[in-house]
């Protein structure tokens, strides 16, 4: 009976440790995701960079206006 209690207690401690590690990992991922801009914002920035690189004034003005209207800048 004593041996079974010991193993149950050890199993409980191991599960608590695993749960704490999982929670810490999820919190870290959540913090990383919060810092990163959305896919839409990243795509808009790339589109703007492409428009500027091609030096098409009307294209980059349209992109710039869209970014300003969405409040992404």
N, C-alpha and C positions, 0 to 999 in steps of 0.2 A: 504494500500500500504506500509506503514512504517513497519508494522508487518511482511510482507512477506520478505522485504529486510533484516530485522534482522535475520530471520531464514535462509535465503540464505547465509548470511555472517557467521553465526555460523556453518552451514553445511560445508562451504568452509574451515573454520579453523579446524574443526574436521577431514576432509579428509587430510589436510596438515599434521596434527599431526600423523595420522595413517600411512601416506606415510613415514614420517620421521622415525617412529618406525620400519617399515618394512625394510627400507634401513639400519638402524642400525643393525637389526637382521641379515640381509643377510651379511653385512660386518663382523660381528662377526663369523658367520658360515664359511665364506671364509677364515678368519684368522686361524680358528681352522683346517680347511681342509688343508691349506698350511703347517702347522706344522707336520701333520700326514704323515708318509711314505705310499707309495702305498700298495695296497693289495699284489701285487707281492713281494715287498720287505719284508713285514711282513711275508709272507709265506716262503720266502727263509730263513729268520732268524730262523723261527720255525723249518724248515727242518734241518738246520745246528745244532741247539740245540738238536734235536732228534738224529741226527747222532753222535754227540759227546757223548750224553748220552748212546747210545748203544755201544759205543767204537769200532765201526767198522772203522778202520783206512782208508781203501780204500773209504768208503762211504763219510766220512767227508772231505777227500781230494778232492773228486769230487765236493762236494757242495762248499767247499772253493774256488776252482778254478772257478766255475761258478759265485760266488759272486764277485770275483776279476775281472773277465772278463767283467761283466756287470757294474762295477764301483759302486756297491751297498754298499761297505764297507766304 
